[in-house]
């Protein structure tokens, strides 16, 4: 697993180590600002787990990590914060495109039997109506989404040209424990708990489909075990809600007033709505288990009971970027 110290990656590692599978799990992660080994403290002593520090864009380091035998690669490693991609796109191009290319080349040389490229529904762009299916055109709006779309196409080219058994997953907005508090749900939980205003873009009408992270991890594992090489699988929660309604749900769970909501200038190119057709992955036997209301309540409870995990993050260097480009709008 690359990027295993991040949000989805750490939850995936925890899930597979908790199962009965006897294989060894390697976590290859550079530990950039969103990577946090504290997210894996509870499994760090597991004899089937090991951590390797490294950059997916460095060929020699990747080759060394794969040496000794790797059956499958699940690529979680990515720059993911859309706002940050608007101002610092070069980091996204390097990690998300060049890094994926390095991994693909190394996987081909090593004879890896399955390569899972973890992608996003944002590659389809904004939808006025209906749901995007896997064969729809890619219309990314942000540098982040464009870098993920590019990585998807690069991955498929390795399947078609070299026969590398690549599979792509495109999930909707994930939420749950261990999510870096730059994203709306954990960030708003932290801000509301402190009694600060919640800066909501535009009029809060942007719609997202929310997927509990453990459901996404189960879907990725299902695709790893049952998916067909060369295919793309959409993974969604079926929970479309606009950002204003989401924010009000969070405030209700936290016992805070709606007067904390502060509408701010919208970000450039902000997609109005994402929605994906997930019938293809459901045909493999997967379905989400966690309802949105239950998942949101569990997420709020987790952040309230793990305050030490995110407090240091909020005072770090990354959030000076936030102060400049987001909060003061």
N, C-alpha and C positions, 0 to 999 in steps of 0.2 A: 504494500500500500504506500503510495506517495502522498504526502500531505496528511499523514495520519495524526498529526498533532493539532489539526484544525477541527472545525466544528463537525462536519459530516464524517470525516475520516476517523476521528476519535470515537465517535458513537459506533461506527462500523467495526472498528477493532474490538471494542468492548463487547459488541454483540457476537462476533464470530468466536472470540475467546471464551465466551460463556456457553457456547454450544459444545457438542460432543465431537467436533472435527479434530483430528489429531495432528493436522499439519501445523507447521511453524509460520508465524506471521512476522514479517519484517516491516517496520515503519520507517520510511525514508523521508525525512523532512528537514528543510533548511532552518526552521524556526524563525521565520520572518515575524513581523509584528503580530499577526493573527495566529501563529502557532504557539501552543502552550503545553509543555509536557505535564503541567499540573492536571490537565484534563485526563491524563492516563495514569495518575499515581496509583489508582486502585488495581491496575493490571501490570504495573512495571516489574513486579517480581515474578510474574508468570513465566515458567521456563519455556513456553512456546512463543514468547514475545521478545523481540529485540528492537532497539532503536538505533538507526544509523543517521547521523547528521550529514546532509548533502544537498546540493542544488541540482534540480532536474535538468537545468540547462548546461551542466558541465559533463561532457561525454565520458571522460576518464573516471569520474566519481560514480556516475551511473553504472558504467560497465563493471566497476569493482563491486558495487552493491549487488549486482545480479550474478556475479561470478559465484560458482558453487551450486547453482541450480535454483531456478525460480519457475514454477509452473504457470503462475498467472500474475499479472500486474493490474491493479485497480488504481487509476490515476485521479486522486482527489486534489492534487497539488494545483493551486491556481490563485491568482489575484482575483478577488470577487467583488470588491466594493465599487458599485457603479459610480458614485459621486467622485471617488478618488480617480477613477479612470478618465474622467472629464478633464482633469488637471495634470495627471501624471501618466499618460497613456503608454509611455515607453516601457514601464515596468510590466504592464499587462501583455504587451507584445512579446517581451522576452520570456516571461514565465509561461504564459498560456499557449503561445505558438511555438517559439523556439524550444522551450522545455519539453513540450509534447513531442516535437519532432525528434529530439534527442532520445526520449524514452522509446519511441516507436522504432528507431533505428537499432537501439540496443536490444530491444525485444526481438526484432527480426533476427539479429545475429545470434542471439542466445537460444532461439527456437522456443520461445515462450508459447504455451498452448492456448492462452486466452488473454486478451488485453481489453480491459474495460475503461473506456474514456467517459468520465463523469462530466456531463455538460448541463445545460440550462434551457428552460423554456424561453428564455429571453432571446434566443437566436431567431425565433419566428417573428419577433417584433410585435407591435400592438395590433390587437384584433378588435374590430368594431362589433362583430357578432360571430357566433359559431365557435368551433374549437380547432386548433391546429393538429394535424396528423403528421406522422413521421415523414411523409413524402412531400409536404408543403414546401414552398420556397423559403429560403432563409432571408430575413429582412431585419438584421440587427440595427439598433438605433444608437447604442453607446459604444465607445471603444472596448469596454468589457465584453459586451455581447458579440461584437465583431471579432474579438480575439477568440472567443469560445467557438463561434461559427467556423472560423478559420481552422482551429484545431480539430473540429469535427471533420471537415473536408480533408484535411491532411491525414487523419486517421483512416478514413475510408479509402484514400488513395493507396495506403499501405496494404489494405485488404485486397484491392482490385489489382494492384501491380505485383505485389510480393506474396499474396496469400496469407498475410499475417491475420490471425483470427481476432479481429477487432470487433467489439460491440460498443455502441454508444448509448448511454442513458441520458435523457433530458428531463430533469425534474422541475416541478414548480417550486415556489418559495418554501424553503424549509424553515422550521422553528423547533425549539426545544432546548434541552440542557446543553451547556458548553458552547453556545453560539457567541461569537465575539460581539461585544456590545457597541458595534457601529451600526448594526442592523436594527430595524425599527422596533421589533418587539423587545429585545433585551435593553436597548437604549432607552425606550420610553418607560420601561419598568424602573430603571435606575433613576431617571429624571423625575418621574412621578413620586417615587419613594422619598426623594430629597425635597419635594414640594416645588420643583422648578417647572417652568413652562415646557410643553411638548411642541417643538417646531414641526408643523405639518405642512408639507408642500402643497401649494396651490389652494384648492378648496377641499382637498382630501378625497376627491372622487376617483382616484386611481384604483383599479381593481386588480387583486392578485388572488391566485388559487393557493391555499395554504396546505402544507403537507408536514405532518409530524415526522421528525428526523428518523425515529426508529422505524416508521413505516417505509421511508425511503431506503434505509439500510437493508430492510428485508427484501425490498424490490431489487436492489442492486445485487444482493446475494442470489436471488432467484434468477436474474439475468446471467450472472456468472455461471451458475450451474445448469441452466436450461436454455439460455438464449442461443440464437443462431448467429454465427459469425457473419459480419457484413451488414447486420441489421441495426436499426435504431429503435429504442423503446422509450416512449413518453411515460413519465411517472408523475401522477398528480393526485391530490387529495380530494378533489371534488368539493372544495370549500371556497368558492368565490365570495369575496367580501371587499368593500372599498375601505380605504385607509382611515377614513373618518369613523366608520362603524367599528373597525378594529380598535382604534384608539379609545373609543367610548367603552368597549368591552374590557380593555385593560384597566381603565380608570375605575370601572365598576368593581372588578376583582380586587383592586388595590384600595378600595374605599376612598378614592380621591374624586374631586369635583371636575366636571367637564370644563370649568373655567380655566383649567391649566392648559387647554389646547390653544396654541398660538399659530395662526396661519401665516406662512412665510412665502416669499417669492419662490415660484416653482423652479426646478432645475431644468437646464436646457435639454430638449429632446425627450422629455419624460413620457414614457409609454403609458397609455391610458389603461389598457387591459391585456392580461395574459390569460389564456385558457388552452388546455391541451386535451386531446382525445387519448385515453389510456387503455383502450380496449385491447391493444396488442399485448401489453404486459399482463393484463388480466387473463388473457388466454393461456398464459404460462402457469396460472394458478394463484397469482398474487392479488390481494385486495387490501386496502388500508384498514387497519383495525381501530385506530384512535380517532374518535370524533373531534371536531374542531373545538367545541366547548370544553371537553375533557382535556384535550391536549393543551389548550391555552391555560386552563387552571393549573395543570401540572407544571407547566413552564413557569408561571408566576411563582408558584410555591417553591420551585427549585431555585430560582434566582433570589428569592427572599431568604432562603436557608443556606445559600452559598455566597453571601455578600463579600466575603474576603477574596473569592475567586475573581470578581470583576472590579472591585474598588481600585486596585492598583492599576488596572488597565485604563480606567477612565482618567487617571491623572498622568498618563504617559504621553509620549511624543506624538503618537498618532492623533490624539484628540486636540493637539494644537492645530493640526490640519482642519479638524472639524470646527474649531472656534473660528477659523479664518473663512471657511467656505460654506458654512451651513448655519451655525447658531446665530451669527450676527446679521443674517439677512432680514 
